[in-house]
Amino acid sequence: MRSNCIIWAALLYMRRRRKGDTVYLAVRRSRWGPFPHVLLMRRCRDGRFRAVSYKPLNAREKKLPPPLFRGHSRWGDL
């Protein structure tokens, strides 16, 4: 699937909110360049938060990210 972290996180946010989950969008600096990375924070039943994000399959440092890329969802922010 071709997407980017912003589109992916926004669509997942809307879907999870409709189901009644407590979710938040978080923005941080990307590890691959000087641009933002958006991820979803989901509250667990025990009160902790878990991060899930959309990451590129072939991540490498770039000056400007492509608008759409092939990637996969990943639990955690590593």
N, C-alpha and C positions, 0 to 999 in steps of 0.2 A: 504494500500500500504506500502511495506517495502522500505525504502530509508534512507538517512541521509541528513543532512542540506547541505553538500558540493555538493553532486550529484544533489539534488533537485534545489539548487540555480543556479548551472551551467547550467542545462537544461532549467530552466525558463529564465535565462539571454539570452541564445542563441535564444530561441523562441521570446522573447520580442524585441531583437535587430533586428531580421528578419522582425518584424512588424514595425520597425522604432521608437520604444520608446526609450527614454533616460533612461537608467538603469545602475546601478553600483553594483558591489559586495562589500560588507562590511564584515570585519572580526573583531570579538571582542571575549573576553574571555567568555566562557560559565558560566552561573550562577550555573550550576550543577556539575562543576568540573574544574580542571586545564587543559582544552583543548579548542581549538578554536570553535567558532560558526559562521557560514557563513550565511548571509542574503542578500536579494536583496533590493536595494534602487531604488525607481521609482519616477521620477520627475512628479509632477502634472502640470496641465495647468497653475496654478497660481504661479509656480516657487518653491513651497515647495517640500520636499521629503517625501515619505511614505515608511516605511519599511515593508517587508513581509518576513516571515521566516517559516521554517519547524521545528515543535517542537514535541517532543515525547508525546504520549498519557499519559504515566505514568512516568512523569519526577521526578527523585530523584537524589540526589548527588551520584556520582560514581567516582572511581579512574580512570577508563578508560571506555569510552562509547562503546556500542556495534557497530560493523561496519554497521549494518542495523537495523532499528527499525520501528515499526508502529507509525505513527504520522499524523499530519494535518497541513495545512498552516494556518498562523495567521498574520493578519494585525497588525502592531505596533510592538514594541520591548519590550513588557511587559511580 
